[in-house]
Amino acid sequence: MVKRDGRRQPFDASKVRLGVEITLADRPVPSDAVDDLVATVERAAYGSQGIIDADEIGRIVLEGLRDLDEVGYLRFASVYKEFQDAGDFGREAARLATEDE
């Protein structure tokens, strides 16, 4: 896996799982849905022979969370997209609502 700063490290599905679980803390998302999302990321990582950008992993997680839980999606997006203020949350929430229509 290639980190945002260019460093390389082995892909670690347990780190993806931990990040998703933290994002979904106290949310009504079944554990098998988390398993499925992590498996999707794993398939993408191993399908690319372990050379996958951290940004790509984040995009896959973000897409999966959009379908699982909107609050979890916004929590993850706030870190992944580096929100700076409440306006960023509002814009992303509005975009999410528009996509759901």
VMD Tcl script that draws the C-alpha trace (Angstrom):
set ca {
  {0.00 0.00 0.00}
  {1.20 3.49 -0.80}
  {0.48 6.11 1.87}
  {-0.39 9.71 1.03}
  {3.17 10.80 1.82}
  {4.59 8.22 -0.59}
  {5.74 5.69 2.00}
  {4.99 2.05 1.26}
  {3.79 -0.48 3.78}
  {2.04 -3.84 3.57}
  {-1.72 -3.73 3.27}
  {-3.32 -4.53 6.63}
  {-7.03 -5.36 6.62}
  {-7.14 -5.15 10.42}
  {-6.32 -1.42 10.18}
  {-9.18 -0.94 7.72}
  {-11.52 -2.87 10.04}
  {-10.46 -0.79 13.06}
  {-11.01 2.46 11.17}
  {-14.46 1.36 10.00}
  {-15.41 0.15 13.48}
  {-14.34 3.46 15.03}
  {-16.27 5.36 12.38}
  {-19.39 3.29 13.05}
  {-19.13 3.32 16.86}
  {-22.62 3.46 18.39}
  {-24.26 3.16 14.96}
  {-26.83 0.46 14.11}
  {-24.71 -1.34 11.51}
  {-24.52 -5.15 11.63}
  {-21.05 -6.67 11.99}
  {-21.53 -8.73 8.82}
  {-21.92 -5.46 6.89}
  {-18.56 -4.33 8.27}
  {-17.10 -7.71 7.28}
  {-18.42 -7.25 3.74}
  {-16.95 -3.75 3.46}
  {-13.54 -4.89 4.70}
  {-13.66 -7.84 2.28}
  {-14.36 -5.42 -0.59}
  {-11.30 -3.39 0.34}
  {-9.20 -6.56 0.65}
  {-10.26 -7.74 -2.81}
  {-9.27 -4.39 -4.28}
  {-5.91 -4.40 -2.48}
  {-4.97 -7.95 -3.36}
  {-6.34 -7.56 -6.87}
  {-3.81 -4.81 -7.35}
  {-1.06 -7.11 -6.05}
  {-0.85 -5.18 -2.80}
  {0.07 -1.89 -4.49}
  {-2.92 0.27 -3.75}
  {-2.99 3.92 -2.77}
  {-4.33 4.85 0.64}
  {-6.61 7.30 -1.21}
  {-8.13 4.41 -3.17}
  {-8.74 2.49 0.05}
  {-10.39 5.57 1.52}
  {-12.59 5.99 -1.55}
  {-13.75 2.37 -1.37}
  {-14.52 2.70 2.34}
  {-16.37 5.96 1.74}
  {-18.50 4.39 -1.00}
  {-19.32 1.45 1.24}
  {-20.24 3.66 4.17}
  {-22.54 5.74 1.99}
  {-24.67 2.63 1.53}
  {-24.39 1.47 5.16}
  {-24.85 4.53 7.34}
  {-24.96 8.23 6.50}
  {-23.61 9.32 9.88}
  {-20.69 6.91 9.55}
  {-20.14 8.20 6.03}
  {-19.95 11.80 7.26}
  {-17.63 10.86 10.13}
  {-15.24 9.11 7.75}
  {-15.54 11.82 5.10}
  {-14.57 14.46 7.67}
  {-11.18 12.80 8.08}
  {-10.69 11.45 4.55}
  {-11.61 14.76 2.92}
  {-9.96 16.83 5.66}
  {-12.97 18.96 6.59}
  {-11.96 22.34 7.99}
  {-15.22 23.56 9.51}
  {-18.94 22.93 9.96}
  {-19.59 24.28 6.47}
  {-17.69 21.32 5.03}
  {-19.99 18.97 6.94}
  {-23.05 20.84 5.68}
  {-21.93 20.75 2.06}
  {-21.11 17.05 2.24}
  {-24.43 16.26 3.95}
  {-26.29 18.22 1.25}
  {-24.40 16.36 -1.47}
  {-25.21 13.05 0.21}
  {-28.90 13.96 0.42}
  {-28.95 14.95 -3.26}
  {-27.37 11.64 -4.30}
  {-30.02 9.73 -2.32}
  {-32.87 11.34 -4.25}
}
mol new
graphics top color blue
foreach p $ca { graphics top sphere $p radius 0.5 }
foreach p [lrange $ca 0 end-1] q [lrange $ca 1 end] { graphics top cylinder $p $q radius 0.2 }
display resetview
